[in-house]
Each structure stands twice: as structure tokens, then as C-alpha cells.
Amino acid sequence: MEYPKALYHGDTDKHDMRIASNIDDEQDLREAGFVDFVMLKEPKKTAESAETGSKTHDGLVEKLAWTEDQLETAKAELIAFKNDVPAMYARIAELQGDTTPAGATNDNPNPELNEETTDDAQDFDYSQWTADQLRNELTKRGIKFKVRDSKDELLALLNGG
């Protein structure tokens, strides 16, 4: 046998190691329960390790429940938003960069222009209006347009093109 030799006591996770420097040391250590590393036993599952796994599982279940609750809240908000048409128009206008003056309505998107001046205002800049506002103005003027017309096409119709 080759010395020094390491002998172990315990299991593969937790063990005590001693070095035998000769055959007498090795015999004494083996009598005390020391073995080669390959002979160490696997650790026993304890209630503590099972409890730790249970705590981890409970934590994941709790986190999953919280996430599902957040998802349900978001779904409810989306459904409420879809059913609130004025809120949808406001959001669309916000995304399009709508700068409609305060007090403006869909019927009169530009309140500073009254009915008499609307017909004379061919040089008015409609580019800041939303597509819905342009469609309303075209309808008021009796100009035909297609529902799928883009904002640029609607502007061209308003400007006489």
C-alpha cells in the first residue's frame, strides 16, 4: 500500500478525513469506522431537507398565484378599455400625436373656425388633425372617401386633390 493514504468517516456530503501515514495508522482508523471515499454512503434524506423543498414549492405556488392574479387584473383592464370607446379614441389620438385644441369635438375639431369660415379656409393646415377628424370634415363637406383611405389620402381630398 502507498502512504500517506486518506480515509473518511461520514457520508458523501459530510465527512471527516484523516491521513494514515503507515499501516498501523490505517488499521487504527479502519477500526474506528473510517473507509475509502468510494465506500462512503449516500446521505440520508432528513425531514429538514424535505421541509426545505416544501418551502420552495410553497414559495413557487404563492408566486404563481400572484402572477395569475396580475394577469387577470390586466385582462380585466383590457376588456374595460375595449368597451370604453371614448378612451380608445383618446389613446389613438395620443399615439398619433393629436394636438386638438381643448373644447374641440368630433363635429367641430377646430373650434376657432366657425361654419362661415370653413368653406373659405382652403389654405388651412389640416396635417395636425387625426384621420377621424379628417373623415368628419370630409363628410360635412359632402366629399366621398374610402374607409381604408390613409391620412395622406384624406388630406389630399380636403385640399382639393
Secondary structure, 3 states (H helix, E strand, C coil): CCCCEEEEEEECCCEEEEEECCHHHHHHHHHCCCECHHHCECCCCCHHHHHHHHHHHHHHHHHHHHHHHHHHHHHHHHHHHHCCHHHHHHHHHHHCCCCCCCCCCCCCCCCCCCHHHHHHCCCCCCCCCCHHHHHHHHHHHCCCCCCCCCHHHHHHHHCCC
